[in-house]
């Protein structure tokens, strides 16, 4: 069987490459080791984030990916659950970071809301003691648990992409790809295997010193009728997301957070809250790093995340209905690793947990340079 492109991995990065290739008229096959996509792509927020992404390529790719999501989602039957971002600055130092961010090109289209206006637009926000709220119109949210499967189904039915699920790729020597079931051939191969750092092309991945990052996530049931106006963040995000944290004004805030929220920083916690169509909230997250993080969730970490949730939203009820962990590769130096073992092969790993937010932009860059 011969294709123009074989994609290894059916997560969002692999699907973005399949979509980009199919749009160019290429015959595409996606090979996925699991019977369905059950990795990082369905364990996240489904939060396509532009605001706060690192300046340069990451922000540029996020902007483009947001455009593509806006085009693809309605065609693939993927519901946009809500749009926009509200980031509450509780500390004066946090407000200074927000104001500095708004002076950059990345703040275009965003607003600093005073408290009366924030309360009018977002009555579910807890604003006692807050300094102001950063509002961004750029974000959108899909239900990642269903969106990935719907995207794959649409690629197969509308764009003719072939999917081979439950089939591990054992060797890539483009144009030859050997799997656990067959030998395939393609002019090009894109390896998008996420956390498989010790399998295909391990010798090329190893010099980049990637670690694995494990995060804890929660689904929370609020009281009936509770409604978020959009995605929600707070001060800790300002010292986590590089679009904010790399600004000079973030240093005083980080010093204050180290004094006041040392345990949160120790666990890599910053609050993100999004809402699902059934009214439940997806809440997170934490970040623990290592070569092989243990697959056990820590109740103390969940308790801290829930404390931040209650401090940020006006919730009467917050019943945890699900808990899970996510996993993605992480780099201290880059948000995305694109490696070229040869002219016909690319290894593409998102190394910053921003796959949903940047994958379509990354795929366009890969094909643009290929």
Buried (B, 14 or more C-beta within 10 A) or exposed (E): EEBBBBBBBBBBBBBBBBBBBBEEEBBBBBBBBBEEBBBBBBBBBBBBBBBBBBBEBBBBBBBBBBEBBEEBBEEBEBBBBBBBBBBBBBBEBBBBBBBBBBEBEBBEEBBBBEBEBBBEBBEBBBBEEBBBBBBBBBBBBBBBBBBBBBBBBBBBEEBEBBBBBEBBBEEBEBBEBBBEEEEBBBBBBBBBBBBBBEBBBEEBBEEBEBBBBBBBBBBBBBEEEBEBBBBBBBBBBBBBBBBBBEBEBBEBBBEBBEEEBEEBBEBBBBBBBBBBEEBBBBBBBBBBEEEEBEEEBEEEBBEBBBEBBEBBBBBEEBEEEEEEBBBBBBBEEBBBBBBEBEEBBBBBBBBBBBBBBBBBBBBBBBBEEB
